Amino acid sequence: MDPETKVEKRLEWLPAHSSDPLHRIRNPYIMDLLEFTNSSITFNGYFYLDASVFPIERLLITYDYSDASGSFNVEISHIEITEKLSGKDTSSTFYDEEVGGHICFFPTEITTLNYRILQENLTNTEIEVLSKEIIEKELAIEQKHELARNAH
């Protein structure tokens, strides 16, 4: 590939987070995509899930755009995130005089997510069915954690 050719890749996640308490899905927020392979994603951003919840399933939407050919490609895959590796803290802070110290609103870090592809090239019907299944699994996990917290 010509070094002047730019290929842009953007990732999105389903099911999407919603203000509805029944759809509190936490997805990665990617400020900068650093590396993307068929088994891992490394990015600067955040993913506020504890390591104890993995593996978890998500639908990964990958957008590729090449400015040389003007081509645009979209792929939707059902993946299982098997591991989250936290790296360097990249959070930005600012000094707040009222507090008398530095404040960070959005802690960020270099994160690597290892995953495996369960299914590729999903249809709209498959996306809808899998999204509902993932939400149901997430709710069951959340309820289990809530029961454990209340038991103590």
ZABATOR-360353 format. One record per residue: residue number from 1; residue in one letter; x, y, z of N, C-alpha, C in turn. Coordinates in nm, 2 decimals. Example, Ala and Ser with C-alpha at 12.3 -4.5 7.8 and 13.67 -1.06 7.14 Angstrom:
 num residu   n.xx   n.yy   n.zz  ca.xx  ca.yy  ca.zz   c.xx   c.yy   c.zz
   1      A   1.32  -0.57   0.78   1.23  -0.45   0.78   1.32  -0.33   0.78
   2      S   1.28  -0.22   0.71   1.37  -0.11   0.71   1.29   0.00   0.79
This chain:
 num residu   n.xx   n.yy   n.zz  ca.xx  ca.yy  ca.zz   c.xx   c.yy   c.zz
   1      M   0.08  -0.12   0.00   0.00   0.00   0.00   0.09   0.12   0.00
   2      D   0.05   0.22  -0.07   0.12   0.35  -0.08   0.12   0.41   0.06
   3      P   0.24   0.46   0.10   0.24   0.53   0.24   0.15   0.65   0.25
   4      E   0.11   0.71   0.14   0.03   0.83   0.14  -0.12   0.79   0.15
   5      T  -0.15   0.66   0.13  -0.29   0.61   0.14  -0.33   0.60   0.29
   6      K  -0.44   0.66   0.32  -0.48   0.66   0.46  -0.61   0.57   0.47
   7      V  -0.60   0.47   0.56  -0.71   0.39   0.59  -0.76   0.42   0.73
   8      E  -0.88   0.46   0.74  -0.93   0.49   0.87  -1.02   0.38   0.92
   9      K  -1.00   0.35   1.05  -1.09   0.24   1.11  -1.15   0.30   1.23
  10      R  -1.28   0.27   1.24  -1.36   0.32   1.36  -1.44   0.20   1.41
  11      L  -1.45   0.20   1.54  -1.53   0.09   1.60  -1.65   0.14   1.68
  12      E  -1.75   0.07   1.68  -1.87   0.09   1.76  -1.92  -0.04   1.82
  13      W  -2.00  -0.03   1.93  -2.04  -0.14   2.00  -2.19  -0.15   2.01
  14      L  -2.25  -0.27   2.01  -2.39  -0.30   2.04  -2.39  -0.41   2.14
  15      P  -2.50  -0.42   2.22  -2.60  -0.32   2.23  -2.55  -0.19   2.29
  16      A  -2.61  -0.08   2.24  -2.57   0.05   2.28  -2.62   0.08   2.42
  17      H  -2.54   0.17   2.49  -2.58   0.21   2.63  -2.71   0.30   2.62
  18      S  -2.80   0.29   2.71  -2.92   0.36   2.71  -2.94   0.42   2.85
  19      S  -3.02   0.52   2.86  -3.06   0.57   3.00  -3.16   0.48   3.06
  20      D  -3.22   0.40   2.99  -3.32   0.30   3.04  -3.24   0.20   3.14
  21      P  -3.28   0.19   3.26  -3.21   0.11   3.36  -3.20  -0.04   3.31
  22      L  -3.29  -0.08   3.22  -3.28  -0.22   3.17  -3.18  -0.23   3.06
  23      H  -3.12  -0.12   3.02  -3.02  -0.13   2.91  -2.89  -0.06   2.95
  24      R  -2.84  -0.09   3.07  -2.72  -0.02   3.12  -2.59  -0.10   3.07
  25      I  -2.58  -0.12   2.95  -2.47  -0.19   2.89  -2.35  -0.10   2.89
  26      R  -2.24  -0.15   2.95  -2.11  -0.07   2.95  -2.02  -0.12   2.83
  27      N  -1.99  -0.02   2.75  -1.91  -0.05   2.63  -1.78   0.03   2.64
  28      P  -1.68  -0.02   2.57  -1.55   0.06   2.57  -1.57   0.20   2.50
  29      Y  -1.51   0.30   2.55  -1.50   0.43   2.49  -1.36   0.44   2.43
  30      I  -1.35   0.46   2.30  -1.22   0.46   2.24  -1.19   0.60   2.19
  31      M  -1.09   0.67   2.26  -1.05   0.80   2.21  -0.95   0.78   2.09
  32      D  -0.86   0.69   2.11  -0.76   0.66   2.00  -0.74   0.51   1.99
  33      L  -0.77   0.46   1.87  -0.75   0.32   1.84  -0.60   0.31   1.81
  34      L  -0.53   0.23   1.89  -0.39   0.21   1.87  -0.35   0.09   1.79
  35      E  -0.42  -0.02   1.81  -0.40  -0.14   1.73  -0.52  -0.23   1.73
  36      F  -0.55  -0.29   1.61  -0.66  -0.37   1.59  -0.62  -0.50   1.52
  37      T  -0.65  -0.62   1.58  -0.62  -0.74   1.51  -0.75  -0.83   1.52
  38      N  -0.74  -0.95   1.46  -0.86  -1.04   1.47  -0.88  -1.10   1.61
  39      S  -0.79  -1.07   1.71  -0.80  -1.12   1.84  -0.78  -1.02   1.95
  40      S  -0.75  -0.90   1.92  -0.73  -0.80   2.02  -0.75  -0.66   1.97
  41      I  -0.78  -0.57   2.06  -0.80  -0.43   2.03  -0.72  -0.35   2.14
  42      T  -0.63  -0.26   2.10  -0.56  -0.18   2.20  -0.60  -0.03   2.17
  43      F  -0.64   0.04   2.27  -0.69   0.17   2.26  -0.66   0.26   2.38
  44      N  -0.66   0.39   2.36  -0.66   0.48   2.47  -0.80   0.53   2.49
  45      G  -0.85   0.50   2.61  -0.99   0.54   2.65  -1.02   0.48   2.78
  46      Y  -1.15   0.42   2.79  -1.19   0.36   2.91  -1.29   0.25   2.88
  47      F  -1.29   0.16   2.98  -1.39   0.05   2.97  -1.41   0.01   3.12
  48      Y  -1.51   0.07   3.18  -1.53   0.06   3.32  -1.60  -0.08   3.36
  49      L  -1.53  -0.18   3.34  -1.58  -0.31   3.39  -1.46  -0.38   3.46
  50      D  -1.50  -0.45   3.57  -1.40  -0.52   3.65  -1.36  -0.65   3.58
  51      A  -1.24  -0.69   3.60  -1.19  -0.82   3.53  -1.27  -0.94   3.57
  52      S  -1.34  -0.93   3.68  -1.42  -1.05   3.73  -1.54  -1.08   3.64
  53      V  -1.59  -0.98   3.56  -1.71  -1.01   3.48  -1.68  -1.08   3.34
  54      F  -1.55  -1.09   3.31  -1.52  -1.15   3.18  -1.52  -1.30   3.19
  55      P  -1.56  -1.37   3.08  -1.59  -1.32   2.95  -1.73  -1.26   2.94
  56      I  -1.74  -1.16   2.84  -1.87  -1.10   2.81  -1.88  -1.09   2.66
  57      E  -2.00  -1.08   2.62  -2.03  -1.08   2.47  -2.07  -0.93   2.43
  58      R  -2.03  -0.90   2.31  -2.07  -0.77   2.25  -2.08  -0.79   2.10
  59      L  -2.14  -0.70   2.03  -2.14  -0.69   1.89  -2.05  -0.58   1.85
  60      L  -1.95  -0.61   1.77  -1.85  -0.51   1.73  -1.88  -0.47   1.58
  61      I  -1.89  -0.34   1.56  -1.91  -0.28   1.43  -1.78  -0.22   1.39
  62      T  -1.72  -0.26   1.28  -1.60  -0.21   1.23  -1.62  -0.14   1.10
  63      Y  -1.58  -0.01   1.10  -1.59   0.08   0.98  -1.45   0.10   0.93
  64      D  -1.43   0.07   0.80  -1.31   0.10   0.73  -1.33   0.19   0.61
  65      Y  -1.25   0.30   0.60  -1.26   0.39   0.49  -1.12   0.41   0.44
  66      S  -1.11   0.40   0.31  -0.98   0.42   0.24  -1.00   0.54   0.15
  67      D  -0.92   0.65   0.18  -0.93   0.77   0.10  -0.87   0.76  -0.04
  68      A  -0.79   0.65  -0.06  -0.73   0.63  -0.20  -0.83   0.58  -0.30
  69      S  -0.91   0.49  -0.25  -1.01   0.43  -0.34  -1.15   0.49  -0.32
  70      G  -1.17   0.55  -0.20  -1.30   0.60  -0.17  -1.39   0.49  -0.12
  71      S  -1.33   0.37  -0.09  -1.42   0.26  -0.05  -1.45   0.27   0.10
  72      F  -1.56   0.21   0.13  -1.61   0.21   0.27  -1.67   0.07   0.30
  73      N  -1.62   0.01   0.41  -1.66  -0.12   0.44  -1.71  -0.12   0.58
  74      V  -1.82  -0.19   0.61  -1.87  -0.21   0.74  -1.89  -0.36   0.77
  75      E  -1.84  -0.40   0.88  -1.85  -0.54   0.93  -1.91  -0.54   1.07
  76      I  -2.00  -0.64   1.09  -2.06  -0.65   1.22  -2.03  -0.79   1.27
  77      S  -1.97  -0.81   1.39  -1.93  -0.94   1.44  -1.98  -0.96   1.58
  78      H  -2.02  -1.08   1.61  -2.05  -1.12   1.75  -1.92  -1.17   1.81
  79      I  -1.88  -1.10   1.92  -1.75  -1.14   1.98  -1.77  -1.17   2.13
  80      E  -1.67  -1.24   2.18  -1.66  -1.26   2.33  -1.53  -1.20   2.37
  81      I  -1.54  -1.10   2.46  -1.43  -1.04   2.51  -1.38  -1.12   2.63
  82      T  -1.26  -1.18   2.62  -1.22  -1.28   2.72  -1.13  -1.22   2.83
  83      E  -1.07  -1.10   2.80  -0.98  -1.04   2.89  -0.96  -0.89   2.87
  84      K  -0.94  -0.82   2.98  -0.91  -0.68   2.97  -0.78  -0.66   3.04
  85      L  -0.68  -0.60   2.97  -0.55  -0.57   3.03  -0.54  -0.42   3.03
  86      S  -0.51  -0.37   3.16  -0.50  -0.22   3.18  -0.35  -0.19   3.17
  87      G  -0.33  -0.07   3.10  -0.19  -0.03   3.09  -0.17   0.11   3.15
  88      K  -0.09   0.19   3.08  -0.05   0.32   3.13  -0.18   0.42   3.15
  89      D  -0.18   0.49   3.26  -0.28   0.58   3.29  -0.26   0.71   3.20
  90      T  -0.36   0.74   3.12  -0.35   0.86   3.03  -0.45   0.97   3.07
  91      S  -0.50   0.96   3.19  -0.61   1.06   3.24  -0.55   1.20   3.24
  92      S  -0.64   1.29   3.21  -0.61   1.43   3.22  -0.68   1.49   3.34
  93      T  -0.61   1.58   3.41  -0.66   1.64   3.53  -0.65   1.79   3.52
  94      F  -0.73   1.85   3.60  -0.72   2.00   3.61  -0.73   2.04   3.76
  95      Y  -0.67   2.15   3.79  -0.67   2.20   3.93  -0.80   2.27   3.96
  96      D  -0.87   2.23   4.07  -0.99   2.30   4.11  -0.96   2.37   4.24
  97      E  -0.97   2.50   4.24  -0.94   2.58   4.36  -1.03   2.55   4.48
  98      E  -1.16   2.53   4.45  -1.26   2.50   4.55  -1.22   2.37   4.63
  99      V  -1.18   2.27   4.55  -1.14   2.14   4.61  -1.00   2.15   4.67
 100      G  -0.92   2.23   4.61  -0.78   2.25   4.66  -0.70   2.13   4.60
 101      G  -0.73   2.08   4.49  -0.65   1.97   4.43  -0.69   1.95   4.29
 102      H  -0.63   1.85   4.23  -0.65   1.81   4.09  -0.77   1.72   4.08
 103      I  -0.85   1.73   3.98  -0.97   1.65   3.96  -0.96   1.59   3.82
 104      C  -1.01   1.47   3.81  -1.01   1.39   3.68  -1.16   1.34   3.67
 105      F  -1.22   1.39   3.56  -1.36   1.35   3.54  -1.37   1.21   3.47
 106      F  -1.28   1.19   3.37  -1.29   1.06   3.30  -1.15   0.99   3.30
 107      P  -1.13   0.90   3.40  -1.01   0.83   3.40  -0.99   0.75   3.27
 108      T  -0.88   0.76   3.20  -0.85   0.69   3.08  -0.72   0.62   3.10
 109      E  -0.70   0.52   3.01  -0.58   0.44   3.02  -0.56   0.37   2.88
 110      I  -0.44   0.31   2.86  -0.42   0.23   2.75  -0.47   0.09   2.79
 111      T  -0.57   0.04   2.71  -0.64  -0.08   2.74  -0.63  -0.18   2.62
 112      T  -0.60  -0.30   2.65  -0.61  -0.41   2.55  -0.72  -0.50   2.58
 113      L  -0.81  -0.53   2.49  -0.91  -0.63   2.50  -0.88  -0.74   2.41
 114      N  -0.87  -0.86   2.47  -0.85  -0.98   2.40  -0.99  -1.04   2.37
 115      Y  -1.01  -1.09   2.25  -1.15  -1.14   2.22  -1.14  -1.25   2.12
 116      R  -1.25  -1.32   2.11  -1.26  -1.42   2.00  -1.39  -1.39   1.92
 117      I  -1.39  -1.42   1.80  -1.51  -1.40   1.71  -1.60  -1.52   1.72
 118      L  -1.72  -1.49   1.75  -1.82  -1.60   1.76  -1.90  -1.62   1.63
 119      Q  -1.92  -1.50   1.56  -2.00  -1.50   1.44  -1.97  -1.37   1.36
 120      E  -1.96  -1.38   1.23  -1.93  -1.26   1.15  -2.04  -1.24   1.05
 121      N  -2.04  -1.12   0.99  -2.14  -1.08   0.89  -2.28  -1.10   0.93
 122      L  -2.32  -1.04   1.04  -2.45  -1.06   1.10  -2.56  -0.99   1.01
 123      T  -2.68  -1.06   1.01  -2.79  -1.00   0.95  -2.86  -0.90   1.05
 124      N  -2.95  -0.82   1.00  -3.03  -0.73   1.09  -3.11  -0.81   1.20
 125      T  -3.17  -0.92   1.16  -3.24  -1.01   1.25  -3.15  -1.07   1.35
 126      E  -3.03  -1.11   1.31  -2.93  -1.17   1.41  -2.88  -1.06   1.51
 127      I  -2.86  -0.94   1.46  -2.82  -0.83   1.54  -2.93  -0.80   1.65
 128      E  -3.05  -0.80   1.61  -3.16  -0.77   1.70  -3.17  -0.88   1.81
 129      V  -3.17  -1.01   1.77  -3.18  -1.12   1.86  -3.06  -1.12   1.95
 130      L  -2.94  -1.11   1.90  -2.82  -1.11   1.98  -2.81  -1.00   2.08
 131      S  -2.85  -0.88   2.04  -2.86  -0.76   2.13  -2.94  -0.79   2.25
 132      K  -3.06  -0.85   2.22  -3.15  -0.88   2.33  -3.09  -0.98   2.43
 133      E  -3.03  -1.09   2.37  -2.97  -1.19   2.45  -2.85  -1.13   2.54
 134      I  -2.77  -1.05   2.48  -2.66  -0.99   2.55  -2.72  -0.90   2.67
 135      I  -2.82  -0.83   2.64  -2.88  -0.74   2.75  -2.93  -0.83   2.86
 136      E  -3.00  -0.94   2.83  -3.05  -1.04   2.93  -2.94  -1.10   3.01
 137      K  -2.83  -1.13   2.95  -2.71  -1.19   3.02  -2.65  -1.08   3.11
 138      E  -2.64  -0.96   3.07  -2.59  -0.85   3.15  -2.68  -0.83   3.27
 139      L  -2.81  -0.83   3.25  -2.90  -0.81   3.36  -2.89  -0.92   3.46
 140      A  -2.87  -1.04   3.42  -2.86  -1.15   3.51  -2.73  -1.14   3.59
 141      I  -2.62  -1.10   3.53  -2.49  -1.08   3.60  -2.51  -0.97   3.70
 142      E  -2.57  -0.86   3.66  -2.59  -0.74   3.75  -2.68  -0.78   3.87
 143      Q  -2.78  -0.86   3.85  -2.87  -0.90   3.96  -2.79  -0.99   4.05
 144      K  -2.71  -1.08   4.00  -2.63  -1.17   4.08  -2.53  -1.09   4.17
 145      H  -2.47  -0.99   4.11  -2.38  -0.90   4.19  -2.46  -0.82   4.30
 146      E  -2.58  -0.78   4.26  -2.66  -0.70   4.36  -2.70  -0.79   4.47
 147      L  -2.74  -0.92   4.45  -2.78  -1.01   4.55  -2.66  -1.04   4.64
 148      A  -2.54  -1.05   4.59  -2.42  -1.07   4.66  -2.39  -0.95   4.75
 149      R  -2.40  -0.83   4.70  -2.38  -0.71   4.78  -2.48  -0.70   4.90
 150      N  -2.61  -0.73   4.87  -2.71  -0.72   4.97  -2.70  -0.83   5.08
 151      A  -2.64  -0.94   5.05  -2.62  -1.05   5.14  -2.52  -1.02   5.25
 152      H  -2.43  -0.93   5.22  -2.32  -0.89   5.32  -2.37  -0.79   5.41
